[in-house]
Amino acid sequence: MARMIDGEYNNMIGENVKKYRKAKKLSQQALSNQLELMGVYVCRGSVSRIEDRSRTVTDIELYAIAKVLDVTVNELFEG
């Protein structure tokens, strides 16, 4: 059995991050800036890679992304 990390994608939340970010009318840079205000440093390029699921997401980043987007962590995993 293949490990999850050996799959095509490196996270499960990227599509929902993009969906909720756009719903809040935030650019990738604006999301990055809001995360930085929380002390979580994710550059705009990393936001892009999270959204296209080519970058892993730490638990701290996951929590902060949910807070900035005003959704629950579970909502980021839905679908």
DSSP file (Angstrom, degrees, kcal/mol; ACC not computed):
  #  RESIDUE AA STRUCTURE BP1 BP2  ACC     N-H-->O    O-->H-N    N-H-->O    O-->H-N    TCO  KAPPA ALPHA  PHI   PSI    X-CA   Y-CA   Z-CA
    1    1 A M              0   0    0      0, 0.0     2,-0.1     0, 0.0     0, 0.0   0.000 360.0 360.0 360.0 133.0    0.0    0.0    0.0
    2    2 A A        -     0   0    0      1,-0.1     2,-0.1     2,-0.1     5,-0.0  -0.455 360.0-115.3 -75.0 145.7    1.3    3.4   -1.0
    3    3 A R    >   -     0   0    0     -2,-0.1     3,-1.4     1,-0.1     4,-0.3  -0.484  25.3-116.2 -73.7 152.1    1.8    6.0    1.7
    4    4 A M  G >  S+     0   0    0      1,-0.3     3,-1.9     2,-0.2     5,-0.2   0.880 115.8  57.9 -56.7 -38.8   -0.4    9.1    1.4
    5    5 A I  G 3  S+     0   0    0      1,-0.3    -1,-0.3     3,-0.1    -3,-0.0   0.706  98.1  61.4 -67.8 -18.6    2.7   11.3    0.8
    6    6 A D  G <  S+     0   0    0     -3,-1.4    -1,-0.3     4,-0.0    -2,-0.2   0.483  90.1  97.6 -84.3  -2.4    3.6    9.2   -2.2
    7    7 A G  S <  S-     0   0    0     -3,-1.9    -3,-0.0     2,-0.3    -4,-0.0   0.022  95.3 -91.6 -76.4-173.3    0.3   10.1   -3.9
    8    8 A E  S    S+     0   0    0      2,-0.0     2,-0.3     0, 0.0    -1,-0.1   0.792 106.7  49.5 -71.0 -29.6   -0.3   12.8   -6.5
    9    9 A Y        -     0   0    0     -5,-0.2    -2,-0.3     1,-0.1    45,-0.2  -0.809  60.5-154.3-117.7 154.3   -1.2   15.5   -3.9
   10   10 A N  S    S+     0   0    0     43,-3.2    47,-0.4    -2,-0.3     2,-0.3   0.398  80.2  25.5-106.8   0.0    0.5   16.7   -0.8
   11   11 A N        -     0   0    0     42,-0.5    -1,-0.1    45,-0.2    45,-0.1  -0.979  57.9-143.3-154.3 165.8   -2.5   18.0    1.1
   12   12 A M  S    S+     0   0    0     -2,-0.3     4,-0.2     1,-0.1     3,-0.1   0.413  92.4  57.5-107.7  -1.6   -6.3   17.5    1.2
   13   13 A I     >  +     0   0    0      1,-0.1     4,-2.5     2,-0.1     3,-0.4   0.513  68.5 101.4-111.9  -6.1   -7.4   21.1    1.7
   14   14 A G  H  > S+     0   0    0      1,-0.3     4,-2.2     2,-0.2     5,-0.2   0.857  82.9  49.3 -53.3 -46.4   -6.1   23.1   -1.2
   15   15 A E  H  > S+     0   0    0      1,-0.2     4,-2.2     2,-0.2    -1,-0.3   0.893 114.1  46.5 -63.3 -39.0   -9.2   23.2   -3.3
   16   16 A N  H  > S+     0   0    0     -3,-0.4     4,-2.9    60,-0.3     5,-0.3   0.853 107.5  56.6 -73.6 -33.6  -11.3   24.4   -0.3
   17   17 A V  H  X S+     0   0    0     -4,-2.5     4,-2.5     2,-0.2     5,-0.2   0.951 111.1  44.8 -58.2 -47.2   -8.7   27.0    0.7
   18   18 A K  H  X S+     0   0    0     -4,-2.2     4,-2.5    -5,-0.2     5,-0.2   0.921 113.5  50.1 -62.7 -44.5   -9.0   28.5   -2.7
   19   19 A K  H  X S+     0   0    0     -4,-2.2     4,-2.0     1,-0.2    -2,-0.2   0.941 116.0  40.6 -60.3 -50.0  -12.8   28.3   -2.6
   20   20 A Y  H  X S+     0   0    0     -4,-2.9     4,-1.5     2,-0.2    -1,-0.2   0.848 113.2  54.7 -71.2 -33.3  -13.1   30.0    0.8
   21   21 A R  H  <>S+     0   0    0     -4,-2.5     5,-2.4    -5,-0.3     3,-0.3   0.942 111.4  44.6 -62.9 -46.5  -10.4   32.5    0.0
   22   22 A K  H ><5S+     0   0    0     -4,-2.5     3,-1.5     1,-0.2    -2,-0.2   0.874 108.1  57.8 -66.1 -36.6  -12.2   33.6   -3.1
   23   23 A A  H 3<5S+     0   0    0     -4,-2.0    -1,-0.2     1,-0.3    -2,-0.2   0.838 108.7  46.4 -61.9 -31.9  -15.6   33.7   -1.3
   24   24 A K  T 3<5S-     0   0    0     -4,-1.5    -1,-0.3    -3,-0.3    -2,-0.2   0.405 115.0-121.6 -88.1   1.9  -14.0   36.2    1.1
   25   25 A K  T < 5 +     0   0    0     -3,-1.5     2,-0.4     1,-0.2    -3,-0.2   0.877  60.8 149.5  58.5  41.0  -12.6   38.1   -1.9
   26   26 A L      < -     0   0    0     -5,-2.4    -1,-0.2    -6,-0.1     2,-0.1  -0.857  41.5-137.2-102.9 138.3   -9.0   37.7   -0.6
   27   27 A S     >  -     0   0    0     -2,-0.4     4,-2.3     1,-0.1     5,-0.2  -0.412  32.1-105.9 -78.0 167.7   -6.1   37.5   -3.0
   28   28 A Q  H  > S+     0   0    0      1,-0.2     4,-2.4     2,-0.2     5,-0.1   0.897 124.5  51.8 -61.1 -38.5   -3.4   35.0   -2.2
   29   29 A Q  H  > S+     0   0    0      2,-0.2     4,-2.7     1,-0.2    -1,-0.2   0.902 107.5  51.3 -64.9 -40.8   -1.2   37.9   -1.0
   30   30 A A  H  > S+     0   0    0      2,-0.2     4,-2.4     1,-0.2    -1,-0.2   0.900 110.3  49.0 -64.4 -40.1   -3.9   39.1    1.3
   31   31 A L  H  X S+     0   0    0     -4,-2.3     4,-2.4     2,-0.2    -2,-0.2   0.935 111.3  50.1 -62.5 -45.2   -4.3   35.6    2.8
   32   32 A S  H  X S+     0   0    0     -4,-2.4     4,-2.2     1,-0.2    10,-0.4   0.912 110.6  50.0 -57.8 -44.1   -0.5   35.5    3.2
   33   33 A N  H  X S+     0   0    0     -4,-2.7     4,-1.8     1,-0.2    -1,-0.2   0.906 110.0  49.7 -63.2 -42.6   -0.5   38.9    4.9
   34   34 A Q  H  X S+     0   0    0     -4,-2.4     4,-0.8     1,-0.2    -1,-0.2   0.886 110.5  50.3 -64.8 -38.9   -3.3   37.9    7.3
   35   35 A L  H ><>S+     0   0    0     -4,-2.4     5,-2.5     1,-0.2     3,-0.9   0.905 107.4  54.4 -64.0 -40.7   -1.5   34.7    8.2
   36   36 A E  H ><5S+     0   0    0     -4,-2.2     3,-1.8     1,-0.3    -2,-0.2   0.875 101.0  58.5 -61.5 -37.5    1.7   36.7    8.9
   37   37 A L  H 3<5S+     0   0    0     -4,-1.8    -1,-0.3     1,-0.3    -2,-0.2   0.772 105.4  51.2 -62.5 -24.4   -0.3   39.0   11.3
   38   38 A M  T <<5S-     0   0    0     -3,-0.9    -1,-0.3    -4,-0.8    -2,-0.2   0.426 125.3-105.5 -89.1  -0.3   -1.0   35.8   13.2
   39   39 A G  T < 5S+     0   0    0     -3,-1.8     2,-0.6     1,-0.2    -3,-0.2   0.661  84.6 124.2  84.4  16.8    2.7   34.9   13.3
   40   40 A V      < -     0   0    0     -5,-2.5     2,-1.0    -6,-0.1    -1,-0.2  -0.942  51.5-151.0-113.4 111.5    2.3   32.1   10.6
   41   41 A Y        +     0   0    0     -2,-0.6     2,-0.4    -5,-0.1    -8,-0.1  -0.724  32.9 150.2 -94.9 102.3    4.6   32.9    7.7
   42   42 A V        -     0   0    0     -2,-1.0    -6,-0.2   -10,-0.4    -7,-0.1  -0.958  35.6-142.8-129.2 109.0    3.3   31.5    4.5
   43   43 A C     >  -     0   0    0     -2,-0.4     4,-2.0     1,-0.1     3,-0.3  -0.165  28.2-102.0 -69.8 167.7    4.4   33.5    1.4
   44   44 A R  H  > S+     0   0    0      1,-0.2     4,-2.1     2,-0.2     5,-0.1   0.884 123.2  54.0 -57.9 -40.7    2.1   34.1   -1.5
   45   45 A G  H  > S+     0   0    0      1,-0.2     4,-2.1     2,-0.2    -1,-0.2   0.864 107.1  51.1 -63.0 -35.9    3.8   31.4   -3.5
   46   46 A S  H  > S+     0   0    0     -3,-0.3     4,-2.4     2,-0.2    -1,-0.2   0.864 106.1  54.6 -69.9 -35.6    3.3   28.9   -0.8
   47   47 A V  H  X S+     0   0    0     -4,-2.0     4,-2.6     2,-0.2    -2,-0.2   0.930 108.6  50.1 -60.0 -43.9   -0.4   29.8   -0.7
   48   48 A S  H  X S+     0   0    0     -4,-2.1     4,-2.1     1,-0.2    -2,-0.2   0.917 111.4  47.5 -59.2 -44.7   -0.5   29.0   -4.4
   49   49 A R  H  <>S+     0   0    0     -4,-2.1     5,-2.1     2,-0.2     6,-1.2   0.835 110.3  52.4 -69.8 -31.9    1.2   25.7   -3.9
   50   50 A I  H ><5S+     0   0    0     -4,-2.4     3,-1.2     3,-0.2    -2,-0.2   0.941 110.3  49.3 -63.8 -46.2   -1.2   24.9   -1.0
   51   51 A E  H 3<5S+     0   0    0     -4,-2.6    -2,-0.2     1,-0.3    -1,-0.2   0.848 112.4  45.5 -65.1 -34.5   -4.1   25.6   -3.3
   52   52 A D  T 3<5S-     0   0    0     -4,-2.1    -1,-0.3    -5,-0.2    -2,-0.2   0.396 113.4-122.6 -89.8   6.2   -2.7   23.4   -6.1
   53   53 A R  T < 5S+     0   0    0     -3,-1.2   -43,-3.2    -4,-0.2   -42,-0.5   0.683  80.6 117.4  67.5  23.4   -2.0   20.8   -3.5
   54   54 A S      < +     0   0    0     -5,-2.1     2,-0.4   -45,-0.2    -4,-0.2   0.479  66.3  61.7 -95.8  -2.7    1.7   20.5   -4.3
   55   55 A R  S    S-     0   0    0     -6,-1.2    -2,-0.1    -9,-0.1   -41,-0.1  -0.965  81.3-124.4-124.8 139.6    2.7   21.7   -0.8
   56   56 A T        -     0   0    0     -2,-0.4     2,-0.4   -45,-0.1   -45,-0.2  -0.334  21.8-137.5 -73.4 163.4    2.1   20.1    2.6
   57   57 A V        -     0   0    0    -47,-0.4     2,-0.1    -2,-0.1    -1,-0.0  -0.991  10.2-137.8-127.3 128.3    0.3   22.1    5.3
   58   58 A T     >  -     0   0    0     -2,-0.4     4,-2.6     1,-0.1     5,-0.2  -0.355  27.6-110.4 -78.0 165.0    1.4   22.0    9.0
   59   59 A D  H  > S+     0   0    0      1,-0.2     4,-2.4     2,-0.2     5,-0.2   0.878 120.1  52.0 -63.2 -37.0   -1.1   21.8   11.8
   60   60 A I  H  > S+     0   0    0      2,-0.2     4,-2.3     1,-0.2    -1,-0.2   0.918 111.1  46.9 -65.5 -43.3   -0.3   25.4   12.8
   61   61 A E  H  > S+     0   0    0      2,-0.2     4,-3.0     1,-0.2     5,-0.2   0.910 110.8  53.1 -63.7 -42.0   -0.8   26.6    9.2
   62   62 A L  H  X S+     0   0    0     -4,-2.6     4,-2.2     1,-0.2    -2,-0.2   0.934 110.4  46.7 -57.9 -48.7   -4.1   24.6    9.0
   63   63 A Y  H  X S+     0   0    0     -4,-2.4     4,-2.0     1,-0.2    -1,-0.2   0.923 114.8  46.4 -60.1 -46.4   -5.4   26.2   12.2
   64   64 A A  H  X S+     0   0    0     -4,-2.3     4,-2.7     2,-0.2     5,-0.2   0.893 110.3  52.3 -67.6 -40.3   -4.4   29.7   11.1
   65   65 A I  H  X S+     0   0    0     -4,-3.0     4,-2.5     1,-0.2    -1,-0.2   0.928 109.7  49.8 -60.4 -45.0   -5.8   29.3    7.6
   66   66 A A  H  X>S+     0   0    0     -4,-2.2     5,-2.4    -5,-0.2     4,-0.6   0.913 111.8  48.7 -60.1 -43.0   -9.2   28.2    9.0
   67   67 A K  H ><5S+     0   0    0     -4,-2.0     3,-0.8     3,-0.2    -2,-0.2   0.934 112.7  46.6 -63.2 -47.1   -9.2   31.3   11.4
   68   68 A V  H 3<5S+     0   0    0     -4,-2.7    -1,-0.2     1,-0.2    -2,-0.2   0.898 116.1  44.8 -63.3 -40.2   -8.4   33.8    8.6
   69   69 A L  H 3<5S-     0   0    0     -4,-2.5    -1,-0.2    -5,-0.2    -2,-0.2   0.510 108.9-127.0 -83.2  -3.7  -11.0   32.3    6.3
   70   70 A D  T <<5 +     0   0    0     -3,-0.8     2,-0.3    -4,-0.6    -3,-0.2   0.905  69.8 115.0  58.1  46.0  -13.5   32.1    9.2
   71   71 A V      < -     0   0    0     -5,-2.4    -1,-0.2    -6,-0.1     2,-0.2  -0.867  69.2 -99.9-132.2 167.4  -14.3   28.4    8.7
   72   72 A T     >  -     0   0    0     -2,-0.3     4,-1.2     1,-0.1     3,-0.1  -0.506  30.5-115.5 -83.8 160.1  -13.7   25.4   10.8
   73   73 A V  H >> S+     0   0    0      1,-0.2     4,-0.7     2,-0.2     3,-0.6   0.904 118.6  56.9 -58.6 -40.3  -10.8   23.0   10.2
   74   74 A N  H >> S+     0   0    0      1,-0.2     3,-1.0     2,-0.2     4,-0.7   0.877  99.9  57.6 -60.5 -37.6  -13.4   20.4    9.3
   75   75 A E  H >4 S+     0   0    0      1,-0.3     3,-0.6     2,-0.2    -1,-0.2   0.839  99.3  59.1 -63.3 -31.0  -14.9   22.6    6.6
   76   76 A L  H << S+     0   0    0     -4,-1.2   -60,-0.3    -3,-0.6    -1,-0.3   0.759 108.4  46.2 -67.4 -23.0  -11.4   22.7    4.9
   77   77 A F  H << S+     0   0    0     -3,-1.0    -1,-0.2    -4,-0.7    -2,-0.2   0.541  87.0 116.1 -95.1  -8.8  -11.6   18.9    4.6
   78   78 A E    <<        0   0    0     -4,-0.7   -62,-0.1    -3,-0.6    -3,-0.0  -0.265 360.0 360.0 -65.7 147.7  -15.1   18.7    3.3
   79   79 A G              0   0    0    -63,-0.0    -1,-0.2     0, 0.0    -4,-0.0   0.433 360.0 360.0  88.2 360.0  -15.7   17.3   -0.2
